[in-house]
């Protein structure tokens, strides 16, 4: 997978299966996970975390949360209209390292608008995908695509298939 594109897996597995799932993800080459770092008890794990706690590598700040020094800081946004896109841009301009974009009904045009605006200010764009098809679509929009996709899954098989498709999408 291209080094500048991130597949961030949000595990949909029970607590008792999480460490095994994380180890399997690492074996597949996944380097980022959307989970509380405290839940990953394997001290050898090099998995980077994205989460709402200050001990995560990528800290998802609350609406009026303060930035955490020495960490990548970002916020999550729900997009319902073009007005929301302007709000994302205005907030990102204040120095966010990344934004997580959530759209109830994926329409490509709003995401193209977000990509066009935020790439100018070097803010990374992550989106949330519930299936492999959405993941592939997010990486290919505008030939630039988003910088990362948070893929909600509990299946290593789905992750493997997605990685194969992403690699093909990014290389073509």
DSSP file (Angstrom, degrees, kcal/mol; ACC not computed):
  #  RESIDUE AA STRUCTURE BP1 BP2  ACC     N-H-->O    O-->H-N    N-H-->O    O-->H-N    TCO  KAPPA ALPHA  PHI   PSI    X-CA   Y-CA   Z-CA
    1    1 A X              0   0    0      0, 0.0   166,-0.1     0, 0.0   163,-0.0   0.000 360.0 360.0 360.0 143.6    0.0    0.0    0.0
    2    2 A X    >   -     0   0    0      1,-0.1     3,-1.6   164,-0.1   169,-0.0  -0.293 360.0-127.2 -57.6 139.2    1.3    3.5   -0.7
    3    3 A X  T 3  S+     0   0    0      1,-0.3    -1,-0.1     3,-0.0     0, 0.0   0.732 105.2  56.5 -67.2 -21.3    3.0    4.9    2.3
    4    4 A X  T 3  S+     0   0    0      2,-0.0     2,-0.5   144,-0.0    -1,-0.3   0.508  94.5  77.8 -90.2  -1.3    0.9    8.1    2.4
    5    5 A X    <   -     0   0    0     -3,-1.6     2,-0.5   143,-0.0   143,-0.2  -0.912  68.3-154.8-108.6 132.5   -2.4    6.2    2.5
    6    6 A X  E     -a  148   0A   0    141,-2.7   143,-2.3    -2,-0.5     2,-0.7  -0.903  13.1-161.1-112.8 130.5   -3.6    4.8    5.8
    7    7 A X  E     -a  149   0A   0     -2,-0.5    25,-0.7   141,-0.2     2,-0.6  -0.945  18.0-169.4-101.1 113.3   -6.0    1.9    6.4
    8    8 A X  E     -ab 150  32A   0    141,-3.0   143,-2.9    -2,-0.7     2,-0.5  -0.918   9.1-149.7-106.7 116.3   -7.1    2.4   10.0
    9    9 A X  E     -ab 151  33A   0     23,-1.9    25,-2.4    -2,-0.6     2,-0.8  -0.748   7.4-159.6 -93.4 128.3   -9.0   -0.6   11.3
   10   10 A X  E     -a  152   0A   0    141,-2.7   143,-1.7    -2,-0.5    25,-0.1  -0.904  28.7-131.0-101.7 105.1  -11.7   -0.2   13.9
   11   11 A X  E     -a  153   0A   0     -2,-0.8     2,-0.3    23,-0.3   143,-0.3  -0.292  21.0-167.7 -64.9 133.2  -12.0   -3.6   15.4
   12   12 A X        +     0   0    0    141,-2.0     2,-0.3    -2,-0.0    -1,-0.1  -0.542  54.0 109.0-112.7  62.2  -15.5   -5.1   15.8
   13   13 A X  S    S-     0   0    0     -2,-0.3     5,-0.1   140,-0.1   142,-0.0  -0.896  73.9 -91.4-132.2 161.1  -14.4   -7.9   18.0
   14   14 A X    >>  -     0   0    0     -2,-0.3     3,-1.6     1,-0.1     4,-0.9  -0.271  39.4-107.4 -69.2 159.2  -14.9   -8.8   21.7
   15   15 A X  H >> S+     0   0    0      1,-0.3     3,-0.7     2,-0.2     4,-0.5   0.865 119.7  57.0 -54.8 -38.8  -12.3   -7.7   24.3
   16   16 A X  H 34 S+     0   0    0      1,-0.2    -1,-0.3     2,-0.1     4,-0.2   0.662 112.3  41.7 -71.2 -14.1  -11.1  -11.2   24.7
   17   17 A X  H <> S+     0   0    0     -3,-1.6     4,-2.4     2,-0.1    -1,-0.2   0.492  90.1  92.3-104.8  -6.9  -10.3  -11.4   21.0
   18   18 A X  H <X S+     0   0    0     -4,-0.9     4,-2.9    -3,-0.7     5,-0.2   0.908  83.4  47.9 -61.1 -49.2   -8.8   -7.9   20.6
   19   19 A X  H  X S+     0   0    0     -4,-0.5     4,-2.3     1,-0.2    -1,-0.2   0.894 114.2  47.2 -62.4 -39.4   -5.1   -8.7   21.1
   20   20 A X  H  > S+     0   0    0      2,-0.2     4,-2.4    -4,-0.2    -1,-0.2   0.914 112.9  49.9 -65.4 -41.7   -5.2  -11.7   18.7
   21   21 A X  H  X S+     0   0    0     -4,-2.4     4,-2.4     2,-0.2    -2,-0.2   0.915 110.7  49.5 -62.0 -44.2   -7.0   -9.5   16.2
   22   22 A X  H  X S+     0   0    0     -4,-2.9     4,-2.5     2,-0.2    -1,-0.2   0.909 110.1  50.7 -62.7 -42.7   -4.4   -6.7   16.5
   23   23 A X  H  X S+     0   0    0     -4,-2.3     4,-2.1    -5,-0.2    -1,-0.2   0.915 110.9  49.0 -61.4 -43.0   -1.5   -9.2   16.1
   24   24 A X  H  X S+     0   0    0     -4,-2.4     4,-1.3     2,-0.2    -2,-0.2   0.893 109.8  52.3 -63.2 -40.0   -3.2  -10.6   12.9
   25   25 A X  H  <>S+     0   0    0     -4,-2.4     5,-2.3     1,-0.2     4,-0.5   0.927 109.1  49.3 -61.2 -44.7   -3.6   -7.0   11.6
   26   26 A X  H ><5S+     0   0    0     -4,-2.5     3,-1.3     1,-0.2    -1,-0.2   0.894 107.0  55.3 -62.4 -39.2    0.1   -6.3   12.2
   27   27 A X  H 3<5S+     0   0    0     -4,-2.1    -1,-0.2     1,-0.3    -2,-0.2   0.805 106.5  52.1 -62.5 -28.6    1.0   -9.5   10.4
   28   28 A X  T 3<5S-     0   0    0     -4,-1.3    -1,-0.3    -3,-0.4    -2,-0.2   0.519 125.0-103.6 -84.7  -6.0   -1.1   -8.3    7.4
   29   29 A X  T < 5S+     0   0    0     -3,-1.3     2,-0.3    -4,-0.5    -3,-0.2   0.507  70.5 147.0  97.4   4.8    0.9   -5.0    7.4
   30   30 A X      < +     0   0    0     -5,-2.3    -1,-0.3    -6,-0.2    -2,-0.1  -0.603  20.0 178.1 -74.9 133.4   -1.8   -2.8    9.0
   31   31 A X        +     0   0    0    -24,-0.4    17,-3.1    -2,-0.3     2,-0.4   0.470  55.7  60.4-116.1  -5.3   -0.1   -0.1   11.2
   32   32 A X  E     -bc   8  48A   0    -25,-0.7   -23,-1.9    15,-0.2     2,-0.4  -0.974  54.1-178.6-132.3 140.7   -3.0    1.9   12.5
   33   33 A X  E     -bc   9  49A   0     15,-2.5    17,-2.4    -2,-0.4     2,-1.1  -0.996  27.9-134.1-138.4 141.6   -6.0    1.0   14.6
   34   34 A X  E     + c   0  50A   0    -25,-2.4     2,-0.3    -2,-0.4   -23,-0.3  -0.782  67.2 104.8 -94.2  93.6   -9.0    3.0   15.9
   35   35 A X  S    S-     0   0    0     -2,-1.1     2,-0.3    15,-0.6    15,-0.1  -0.981  80.2 -83.2-164.6 157.1   -9.0    1.9   19.5
   36   36 A X    >   -     0   0    0     -2,-0.3     3,-2.1     1,-0.2     4,-0.5  -0.540  37.2-136.4 -66.0 124.6   -8.1    3.0   23.0
   37   37 A X  G >  S+     0   0    0     -2,-0.3     3,-1.3     1,-0.3    -1,-0.2   0.807 101.9  65.8 -55.0 -29.6   -4.4    2.3   23.5
   38   38 A X  G 3  S+     0   0    0      1,-0.3    -1,-0.3     3,-0.0    -2,-0.0   0.756  93.3  60.4 -64.6 -23.5   -5.1    0.9   27.0
   39   39 A X  G <  S+     0   0    0     -3,-2.1     2,-1.0     1,-0.1    -1,-0.3   0.653  87.3  79.7 -80.6 -14.0   -7.0   -2.0   25.4
   40   40 A X    <   +     0   0    0     -3,-1.3    -1,-0.1    -4,-0.5     5,-0.0  -0.799  55.2 170.8 -95.4 100.8   -4.0   -3.2   23.5
   41   41 A X        +     0   0    0     -2,-1.0     2,-0.9     3,-0.0    -1,-0.2   0.566  42.4 105.4 -91.9  -8.7   -2.1   -5.1   26.2
   42   42 A X    >   -     0   0    0      1,-0.2     3,-1.5     2,-0.1    -2,-0.0  -0.628  55.5-162.0 -74.0 108.0    0.6   -6.6   23.9
   43   43 A X  T 3  S+     0   0    0     -2,-0.9    -1,-0.2     1,-0.3    -2,-0.0   0.697  86.1  60.6 -67.3 -19.1    3.7   -4.5   24.8
   44   44 A X  T 3  S+     0   0    0     -3,-0.0    -1,-0.3     2,-0.0     2,-0.1   0.611  78.5 115.9 -82.0 -12.0    5.5   -5.6   21.6
   45   45 A X    <   -     0   0    0     -3,-1.5   -22,-0.0     1,-0.1    -5,-0.0  -0.346  45.5-170.8 -63.2 132.5    2.7   -4.1   19.4
   46   46 A X        +     0   0    0     -2,-0.1    -1,-0.1     2,-0.1     2,-0.1   0.204  38.7 139.1-104.0  12.0    3.9   -1.3   17.2
   47   47 A X        -     0   0    0      1,-0.1     2,-0.3   -15,-0.1   -15,-0.2  -0.360  50.3-134.9 -61.7 128.8    0.3   -0.4   16.2
   48   48 A X  E     -c   32   0A   0    -17,-3.1   -15,-2.5    -2,-0.1     2,-0.4  -0.682  23.3-140.1 -83.3 139.6   -0.4    3.3   16.1
   49   49 A X  E     -c   33   0A   0     -2,-0.3     9,-2.6   -17,-0.2     8,-0.7  -0.813  16.7-164.6-109.5 145.1   -3.6    4.3   17.7
   50   50 A X  E     +cd  34  58A   0    -17,-2.4   -15,-0.6    -2,-0.4     2,-0.3  -0.996  39.9 124.9-119.5 121.2   -6.3    6.8   16.7
   51   51 A X  E     - d   0  59A   0      7,-2.3     9,-3.1    -2,-0.5     5,-0.1  -0.981  69.5 -96.0-168.0 175.6   -8.7    7.5   19.6
   52   52 A X  S    S+     0   0    0     -2,-0.3     2,-0.3     7,-0.2    10,-0.1   0.328  90.7  91.1 -87.4   6.4  -10.3   10.1   21.8
   53   53 A X  S >  S-     0   0    0      5,-0.2     3,-1.9     1,-0.1    -2,-0.2  -0.793  81.3-123.2-105.4 149.0   -7.8    9.7   24.7
   54   54 A X  T 3  S+     0   0    0     -2,-0.3     5,-0.1     1,-0.3    -1,-0.1   0.653 107.4  64.7 -65.3 -14.7   -4.7   11.8   25.1
   55   55 A X  T 3  S+     0   0    0      3,-0.1    -1,-0.3    16,-0.0    -6,-0.1   0.481  81.2 102.2 -87.8  -0.4   -2.4    8.7   25.1
   56   56 A X  S <  S-     0   0    0     -3,-1.9     3,-0.2     1,-0.1    -6,-0.1  -0.418  78.4-127.9 -74.0 156.8   -3.4    7.8   21.5
   57   57 A X  S    S+     0   0    0     -8,-0.7    15,-2.0     1,-0.3     2,-0.6   0.882 107.1  35.9 -71.6 -38.8   -0.9    8.6   18.7
   58   58 A X  E    S-de  50  72A   0     -9,-2.6    -7,-2.3    13,-0.2     2,-0.6  -0.960  88.9-152.8-114.5 109.4   -3.6   10.4   16.8
   59   59 A X  E     -de  51  73A   0     13,-3.1    15,-2.3    -2,-0.6     2,-0.9  -0.742   5.0-151.0 -92.9 121.0   -5.8   12.2   19.3
   60   60 A X  E     - e   0  74A   0     -9,-3.1    15,-0.2    -2,-0.6     2,-0.1  -0.809  25.2-145.8 -88.8 107.6   -9.5   12.8   18.3
   61   61 A X  E     - e   0  75A   0     13,-3.4    15,-0.5    -2,-0.9    -8,-0.1  -0.366   9.8-115.0 -76.6 150.9  -10.3   16.0   20.2
   62   62 A X    >   -     0   0    0    -10,-0.1     3,-1.8     4,-0.1    -1,-0.1  -0.227  49.6 -81.5 -72.5 175.5  -13.7   16.7   21.6
   63   63 A X  T 3  S+     0   0    0      1,-0.3    -2,-0.1    12,-0.0    -1,-0.1   0.873 130.7  15.9 -50.5 -46.3  -15.6   19.7   20.2
   64   64 A X  T 3  S+     0   0    0      2,-0.0    -1,-0.3     0, 0.0     2,-0.1  -0.021  96.2 143.8-118.2  30.2  -13.7   22.2   22.4
   65   65 A X    <   -     0   0    0     -3,-1.8     2,-0.3     1,-0.1    -4,-0.1  -0.339  49.5-117.9 -70.9 149.9  -10.8   20.0   23.4
   66   66 A X        -     0   0    0      1,-0.1    -4,-0.1    -2,-0.1    -1,-0.1  -0.639  34.4-100.6 -87.6 145.1   -7.3   21.3   23.8
   67   67 A X        -     0   0    0     -2,-0.3     2,-0.6     1,-0.1    -1,-0.1  -0.281  29.5-129.4 -63.1 148.4   -4.5   20.0   21.6
   68   68 A X    >   -     0   0    0     -9,-0.1     3,-1.5     3,-0.1    -9,-0.1  -0.904  25.5-122.9-102.9 120.0   -2.2   17.4   23.1
   69   69 A X  T 3  S+     0   0    0     -2,-0.6     3,-0.1     1,-0.2    -1,-0.0  -0.312  92.7  19.4 -63.3 141.2    1.5   18.4   22.6
   70   70 A X  T 3  S+     0   0    0      1,-0.3     2,-0.3    -2,-0.0    -1,-0.2   0.521 109.5  94.4  80.0   5.9    3.7   15.8   20.8
   71   71 A X  S <  S-     0   0    0     -3,-1.5     2,-0.5   -12,-0.0    -1,-0.3  -0.837  83.9-103.8-123.8 161.1    0.6   14.1   19.2
   72   72 A X  E     -e   58   0A   0    -15,-2.0   -13,-3.1    -2,-0.3     2,-0.4  -0.771  44.4-156.7 -80.3 128.2   -1.3   14.3   16.0
   73   73 A X  E     +e   59   0A   0     -2,-0.5    24,-2.8   -15,-0.2    25,-1.2  -0.900  23.7 145.6-115.1 137.9   -4.5   16.2   16.8
   74   74 A X  E     -ef  60  98A   0    -15,-2.3   -13,-3.4    -2,-0.4     2,-0.3  -0.920  31.2-129.8-154.6 179.4   -7.7   16.1   14.9
   75   75 A X  E     -ef  61  99A   0     23,-1.1    25,-2.7    -2,-0.3     2,-0.4  -0.954  17.2-124.7-138.0 157.2  -11.5   16.3   15.1
   76   76 A X  E     - f   0 100A   0    -15,-0.5     2,-0.4    -2,-0.3    25,-0.2  -0.858  27.7-170.2-104.4 138.7  -14.4   14.2   13.9
   77   77 A X  E     - f   0 101A   0     23,-3.2    25,-2.8    -2,-0.4     2,-0.5  -0.976  18.8-145.1-130.8 141.0  -17.2   15.9   11.8
   78   78 A X  E     - f   0 102A   0     -2,-0.4     2,-0.6    23,-0.2    25,-0.2  -0.917  21.0-149.1 -99.6 129.2  -20.6   14.8   10.6
   79   79 A X  E     + f   0 103A   0     23,-2.8    25,-0.6    -2,-0.5     3,-0.1  -0.881  35.9 149.8-104.6 117.9  -21.4   16.3    7.2
   80   80 A X        +     0   0    0     -2,-0.6     2,-0.3     1,-0.3    -1,-0.2   0.567  69.6   4.4-115.9 -19.9  -25.0   17.0    6.5
   81   81 A X  S >> S-     0   0    0      1,-0.1     4,-1.0    29,-0.0     3,-0.5  -0.937  79.8 -92.8-155.0 174.0  -24.7   20.0    4.1
   82   82 A X  H 3> S+     0   0    0     -2,-0.3     4,-1.7     1,-0.2     5,-0.1   0.805 120.8  64.2 -64.4 -28.8  -22.2   22.2    2.3
   83   83 A X  H 3> S+     0   0    0      1,-0.2     4,-1.7     2,-0.2    -1,-0.2   0.879  98.5  54.3 -60.6 -37.7  -22.3   24.6    5.3
   84   84 A X  H <> S+     0   0    0     -3,-0.5     4,-2.2     1,-0.2    -1,-0.2   0.861 102.8  56.8 -64.3 -35.5  -20.8   21.7    7.4
   85   85 A X  H  X S+     0   0    0     -4,-1.0     4,-2.2     1,-0.2    -1,-0.2   0.909 105.7  50.2 -62.7 -42.1  -17.9   21.5    4.8
   86   86 A X  H  X S+     0   0    0     -4,-1.7     4,-2.7     1,-0.2    -1,-0.2   0.887 108.9  52.8 -62.5 -38.2  -17.1   25.2    5.4
   87   87 A X  H  X S+     0   0    0     -4,-1.7     4,-2.2     2,-0.2    -2,-0.2   0.891 107.8  50.5 -64.1 -40.3  -17.1   24.5    9.2
   88   88 A X  H  X S+     0   0    0     -4,-2.2     4,-2.8     2,-0.2    -2,-0.2   0.935 112.2  47.6 -61.3 -46.6  -14.6   21.7    8.7
   89   89 A X  H  X S+     0   0    0     -4,-2.2     4,-2.3     1,-0.2    -2,-0.2   0.929 111.6  49.0 -61.9 -47.3  -12.4   23.9    6.7
   90   90 A X  H  < S+     0   0    0     -4,-2.7     4,-0.5     1,-0.2    -1,-0.2   0.896 115.4  44.4 -62.0 -40.6  -12.5   26.8    9.1
   91   91 A X  H >< S+     0   0    0     -4,-2.2     3,-1.2     1,-0.2     5,-0.2   0.919 112.7  51.0 -69.3 -43.8  -11.7   24.5   12.1
   92   92 A X  H >X S+     0   0    0     -4,-2.8     3,-2.0     1,-0.3     4,-1.6   0.851  99.9  64.8 -63.1 -35.4   -8.9   22.7   10.2
   93   93 A X  T 3< S+     0   0    0     -4,-2.3    -1,-0.3     1,-0.3    -2,-0.2   0.743  87.8  71.0 -59.3 -23.6   -7.3   26.0    9.2
   94   94 A X  T <4 S-     0   0    0     -3,-1.2    -1,-0.3    -4,-0.5    -2,-0.2   0.394 130.9 -77.2 -79.5   5.5   -6.7   26.6   12.9
   95   95 A X  T <4 S+     0   0    0     -3,-2.0     2,-0.3     1,-0.2    -2,-0.2   0.762  70.3 160.6 112.1  29.6   -4.0   23.9   12.9
   96   96 A X     <  -     0   0    0     -4,-1.6    -1,-0.2    -5,-0.2   -22,-0.2  -0.611  30.8-152.5 -79.3 141.8   -5.5   20.4   12.9
   97   97 A X  S    S-     0   0    0    -24,-2.8    27,-2.5    -2,-0.3     2,-0.3   0.798  77.6  -0.4 -79.0 -30.7   -3.3   17.6   11.7
   98   98 A X  E     -fg  74 124A   0    -25,-1.2   -23,-1.1    25,-0.2     2,-0.4  -0.986  57.7-150.3-153.6 159.7   -6.3   15.5   10.5
   99   99 A X  E     -fg  75 125A   0     25,-2.2    27,-3.0    -2,-0.3     2,-0.6  -0.981  12.8-143.7-129.7 146.7  -10.0   15.4   10.3
  100  100 A X  E     -fg  76 126A   0    -25,-2.7   -23,-3.2    -2,-0.4     2,-0.5  -0.960  19.4-156.4-109.4 121.3  -12.3   12.4   10.4
  101  101 A X  E     -fg  77 127A   0     25,-3.3    27,-1.1    -2,-0.6     2,-0.5  -0.856  10.6-174.5-104.6 126.4  -15.3   12.9    8.0
  102  102 A X  E     -f   78   0A   0    -25,-2.8   -23,-2.8    -2,-0.5     2,-0.4  -0.981   2.1-177.9-120.7 126.2  -18.5   11.0    8.6
  103  103 A X  E     -f   79   0A   0     -2,-0.5     3,-0.3    25,-0.2   -23,-0.1  -0.988  22.4-148.5-125.5 130.0  -21.3   11.2    6.1
  104  104 A X  S    S+     0   0    0    -25,-0.6     2,-0.5    -2,-0.4    -1,-0.1   0.941  95.3  23.9 -62.5 -47.6  -24.6    9.5    6.6
  105  105 A X  S    S-     0   0    0      2,-0.0     2,-0.4   -25,-0.0    -1,-0.3  -0.931  91.6-130.1-122.8 106.1  -25.2    9.0    2.9
  106  106 A X        +     0   0    0     -2,-0.5     2,-0.5    -3,-0.3     3,-0.1  -0.366  32.6 170.8 -64.3 114.1  -22.0    9.0    0.9
  107  107 A X     >  -     0   0    0     -2,-0.4     4,-1.0     1,-0.1     3,-0.3  -0.991  30.9-139.7-118.2 133.4  -22.3   11.3   -2.0
  108  108 A X  H  > S+     0   0    0     -2,-0.5     4,-2.6     1,-0.2     5,-0.2   0.846  91.8  67.3 -64.7 -36.5  -19.0   11.8   -3.8
  109  109 A X  H  > S+     0   0    0      1,-0.2     4,-2.3     2,-0.2    -1,-0.2   0.918  99.3  48.0 -56.6 -50.5  -19.5   15.6   -4.4
  110  110 A X  H  > S+     0   0    0     -3,-0.3     4,-2.1     1,-0.2    -1,-0.2   0.908 113.5  49.0 -58.5 -38.2  -19.3   16.7   -0.8
  111  111 A X  H  X S+     0   0    0     -4,-1.0     4,-2.8     1,-0.2    -1,-0.2   0.887 108.2  53.3 -68.8 -36.9  -16.2   14.6   -0.3
  112  112 A X  H  X S+     0   0    0     -4,-2.6     4,-2.6     1,-0.2    -1,-0.2   0.909 108.9  50.6 -61.0 -40.4  -14.6   16.0   -3.4
  113  113 A X  H  X S+     0   0    0     -4,-2.3     4,-2.0    -5,-0.2    -2,-0.2   0.910 111.3  47.5 -63.9 -42.0  -15.2   19.5   -2.0
  114  114 A X  H  X S+     0   0    0     -4,-2.1     4,-2.9     2,-0.2     5,-0.3   0.929 112.6  49.0 -64.6 -45.6  -13.6   18.6    1.3
  115  115 A X  H  X S+     0   0    0     -4,-2.8     4,-2.1     1,-0.2     5,-0.2   0.934 110.7  50.6 -60.0 -46.8  -10.6   17.1   -0.4
  116  116 A X  H  < S+     0   0    0     -4,-2.6     4,-0.5    -5,-0.2    -1,-0.2   0.897 117.1  39.8 -60.2 -41.4  -10.1   20.1   -2.7
  117  117 A X  H >X S+     0   0    0     -4,-2.0     3,-0.7    -5,-0.2     4,-0.5   0.942 117.9  44.0 -74.1 -47.9  -10.2   22.5    0.3
  118  118 A X  H ><>S+     0   0    0     -4,-2.9     5,-1.8     1,-0.2     3,-0.7   0.779 102.2  63.9 -76.6 -26.7   -8.2   20.6    2.9
  119  119 A X  G ><5S+     0   0    0     -4,-2.1     3,-0.7    -5,-0.3    -1,-0.2   0.797  96.5  61.8 -66.3 -24.3   -5.4   19.4    0.7
  120  120 A X  G <45S+     0   0    0     -3,-0.7    -1,-0.2    -4,-0.5    -2,-0.2   0.820 109.4  39.7 -67.5 -30.3   -4.5   23.1    0.2
  121  121 A X  G <<5S-     0   0    0     -3,-0.7    -1,-0.2    -4,-0.5    -2,-0.2   0.269 112.7-116.9-105.9  11.5   -3.8   23.5    4.0
  122  122 A X  T < 5 +     0   0    0     -3,-0.7     2,-0.5    -4,-0.3    -3,-0.2   0.793  60.6 149.9  61.7  33.6   -2.1   20.1    4.4
  123  123 A X      < -     0   0    0     -5,-1.8   -25,-0.2   -25,-0.0    -1,-0.2  -0.860  47.5-122.9 -94.4 128.6   -4.7   18.6    6.8
  124  124 A X  E     -g   98   0A   0    -27,-2.5   -25,-2.2    -2,-0.5     2,-0.5  -0.441  21.5-143.8 -70.1 143.1   -5.0   14.8    6.4
  125  125 A X  E     -g   99   0A   0    -27,-0.2    22,-1.9    -2,-0.1    23,-1.8  -0.948  18.8-179.6-115.2 119.4   -8.5   13.6    5.6
  126  126 A X  E     -gh 100 148A   0    -27,-3.0   -25,-3.3    -2,-0.5     2,-0.3  -0.911   5.8-168.3-112.6 144.1   -9.8   10.3    7.1
  127  127 A X  E     -gh 101 149A   0     21,-1.8    23,-3.8    -2,-0.4     2,-0.5  -0.824  21.8-116.8-124.6 168.1  -13.2    8.9    6.4
  128  128 A X  E     - h   0 150A   0    -27,-1.1     2,-0.4    -2,-0.3   -25,-0.2  -0.915  29.3-173.0-108.3 130.3  -15.3    6.1    7.9
  129  129 A X  E     - h   0 151A   0     21,-2.9    23,-2.1    -2,-0.5     3,-0.1  -0.968  19.1-167.8-125.4 139.8  -16.2    3.1    5.8
  130  130 A X  S    S+     0   0    0     -2,-0.4     2,-0.3    21,-0.2    -1,-0.1   0.521  75.0  23.1-101.7  -8.4  -18.5    0.2    6.7
  131  131 A X  S  > S-     0   0    0      1,-0.1     4,-1.8    22,-0.0     3,-0.1  -0.959  82.8-101.3-151.8 170.0  -17.5   -2.1    3.9
  132  132 A X  H  > S+     0   0    0     -2,-0.3     4,-2.4     1,-0.2     5,-0.2   0.861 116.5  57.5 -62.8 -37.9  -14.8   -2.8    1.4
  133  133 A X  H  > S+     0   0    0      1,-0.2     4,-2.3     2,-0.2    -1,-0.2   0.914 107.2  48.1 -61.4 -43.1  -16.5   -1.1   -1.5
  134  134 A X  H  > S+     0   0    0      2,-0.2     4,-2.5     1,-0.2    -1,-0.2   0.896 109.1  54.4 -63.5 -39.9  -16.6    2.2    0.5
  135  135 A X  H  X S+     0   0    0     -4,-1.8     4,-1.6     1,-0.2    -2,-0.2   0.951 110.5  45.3 -58.8 -50.0  -13.0    1.8    1.4
  136  136 A X  H  X S+     0   0    0     -4,-2.4     4,-0.8     1,-0.2    -1,-0.2   0.910 112.5  51.5 -60.9 -43.1  -12.0    1.5   -2.3
  137  137 A X  H >X S+     0   0    0     -4,-2.3     4,-0.9     1,-0.2     3,-0.9   0.903 107.1  53.2 -61.6 -42.1  -14.2    4.4   -3.3
  138  138 A X  H 3< S+     0   0    0     -4,-2.5     8,-1.9     1,-0.2     3,-0.3   0.855 108.1  50.0 -64.3 -35.8  -12.7    6.7   -0.7
  139  139 A X  H 3< S+     0   0    0     -4,-1.6    -1,-0.2     6,-0.3    -2,-0.2   0.637 113.7  45.9 -77.6 -12.9   -9.1    6.1   -1.8
  140  140 A X  H X< S+     0   0    0     -3,-0.9     3,-1.8    -4,-0.8    -1,-0.2   0.518  76.4 123.4-110.2  -5.1  -10.0    6.8   -5.5
  141  141 A X  G >X S-     0   0    0     -4,-0.9     4,-3.4    -3,-0.3     3,-1.0  -0.338  90.7  -3.8 -61.2 133.6  -12.1   10.0   -5.4
  142  142 A X  G 34 S-     0   0    0      1,-0.3    -1,-0.3     2,-0.2    -2,-0.0   0.676 113.5 -85.6  59.7  20.8  -10.6   12.8   -7.5
  143  143 A X  G <4 S+     0   0    0     -3,-1.8    -1,-0.3     1,-0.2    -2,-0.2   0.359 132.7  70.2  61.4  -7.9   -7.6   10.6   -8.3
  144  144 A X  T <4 S-     0   0    0     -3,-1.0    -2,-0.2    -4,-0.1    -1,-0.2   0.801  79.9-177.2-100.7 -45.0   -6.2   11.9   -5.0
  145  145 A X     <  -     0   0    0     -4,-3.4    -6,-0.3    -5,-0.1     2,-0.1   0.004  37.2 -53.2  70.4 178.2   -8.5   10.2   -2.6
  146  146 A X        -     0   0    0     -8,-1.9   -20,-0.2     1,-0.1     3,-0.1  -0.374  44.9-121.6 -82.9 168.8   -8.6   10.6    1.1
  147  147 A X  S    S+     0   0    0    -22,-1.9  -141,-2.7     1,-0.3     2,-0.3   0.739  88.0   1.8 -84.8 -24.0   -5.4   10.1    3.2
  148  148 A X  E     -ah   6 126A   0    -23,-1.8   -21,-1.8  -143,-0.2     2,-0.4  -0.991  57.7-146.9-161.3 154.3   -6.9    7.4    5.4
  149  149 A X  E     -ah   7 127A   0   -143,-2.3  -141,-3.0    -2,-0.3     2,-0.8  -0.993  13.4-143.2-128.2 131.3  -10.0    5.3    5.9
  150  150 A X  E     -ah   8 128A   0    -23,-3.8   -21,-2.9    -2,-0.4     2,-0.6  -0.845  24.7-162.2 -91.5 110.1  -11.3    4.0    9.2
  151  151 A X  E     -ah   9 129A   0   -143,-2.9  -141,-2.7    -2,-0.8     2,-0.8  -0.853   8.1-148.5-103.0 115.6  -12.6    0.6    8.3
  152  152 A X  E     +a   10   0A   0    -23,-2.1     2,-0.3    -2,-0.6  -141,-0.2  -0.739  43.0 130.6 -87.2 111.4  -15.0   -1.0   10.8
  153  153 A X  E     -a   11   0A   0   -143,-1.7  -141,-2.0    -2,-0.8  -140,-0.1  -0.993  49.4-160.6-157.2 158.2  -14.6   -4.8   10.7
  154  154 A X  S    S+     0   0    0     -2,-0.3     2,-0.5  -143,-0.3     3,-0.1   0.155  71.7  94.1-121.5  13.6  -14.1   -7.9   12.7
  155  155 A X     >  -     0   0    0      1,-0.1     4,-1.7  -142,-0.0     5,-0.1  -0.932  52.8-165.5-118.5 119.6  -12.8  -10.0    9.9
  156  156 A X  H  > S+     0   0    0     -2,-0.5     4,-2.7     1,-0.2     5,-0.2   0.864  96.2  59.8 -64.6 -35.2   -9.1  -10.5    9.0
  157  157 A X  H  > S+     0   0    0      1,-0.2     4,-2.5     2,-0.2    -1,-0.2   0.908 104.2  48.7 -58.6 -43.5  -10.3  -11.9    5.6
  158  158 A X  H  > S+     0   0    0      2,-0.2     4,-2.5     1,-0.2    -1,-0.2   0.892 110.9  51.1 -63.5 -39.4  -12.0   -8.6    4.8
  159  159 A X  H  X S+     0   0    0     -4,-1.7     4,-2.6     2,-0.2    -2,-0.2   0.930 110.1  49.2 -63.3 -45.4   -8.9   -6.7    5.8
  160  160 A X  H  X S+     0   0    0     -4,-2.7     4,-1.9     2,-0.2    -2,-0.2   0.942 113.5  45.7 -59.7 -48.6   -6.8   -8.9    3.5
  161  161 A X  H  X S+     0   0    0     -4,-2.5     4,-2.3     1,-0.2    -1,-0.2   0.902 112.8  51.2 -61.2 -41.6   -9.1   -8.5    0.5
  162  162 A X  H  X S+     0   0    0     -4,-2.5     4,-3.0     1,-0.2     5,-0.2   0.914 107.4  52.3 -63.8 -43.5   -9.3   -4.7    1.2
  163  163 A X  H  X S+     0   0    0     -4,-2.6     4,-2.3     1,-0.2    -1,-0.2   0.895 109.5  50.1 -59.8 -40.5   -5.5   -4.4    1.2
  164  164 A X  H  X S+     0   0    0     -4,-1.9     4,-1.8     2,-0.2    -1,-0.2   0.939 114.3  44.0 -62.5 -47.2   -5.3   -6.2   -2.1
  165  165 A X  H  X S+     0   0    0     -4,-2.3     4,-2.5     2,-0.2    -2,-0.2   0.881 112.6  51.8 -67.2 -38.6   -7.9   -3.9   -3.7
  166  166 A X  H  X S+     0   0    0     -4,-3.0     4,-3.0     2,-0.2     5,-0.3   0.933 107.7  52.1 -63.4 -45.5   -6.5   -0.7   -2.2
  167  167 A X  H  X S+     0   0    0     -4,-2.3     4,-2.0    -5,-0.2    -1,-0.2   0.912 111.9  46.4 -57.3 -44.2   -3.0   -1.5   -3.5
  168  168 A X  H  X S+     0   0    0     -4,-1.8     4,-1.5     2,-0.2    -1,-0.2   0.916 113.5  49.2 -64.1 -43.3   -4.5   -2.0   -7.0
  169  169 A X  H  < S+     0   0    0     -4,-2.5    -2,-0.2     1,-0.2    -1,-0.2   0.916 113.8  44.8 -62.9 -44.9   -6.5    1.2   -6.7
  170  170 A X  H  < S+     0   0    0     -4,-3.0    -1,-0.2     1,-0.2    -2,-0.2   0.858 114.4  48.5 -70.6 -35.5   -3.5    3.3   -5.5
  171  171 A X  H  <        0   0    0     -4,-2.0    -1,-0.2    -5,-0.3    -2,-0.2   0.727 360.0 360.0 -79.0 -20.9   -1.1    1.9   -8.1
  172  172 A X     <        0   0    0     -4,-1.5    -1,-0.2    -5,-0.2    -2,-0.2   0.499 360.0 360.0 -83.4 360.0   -3.4    2.4  -11.1
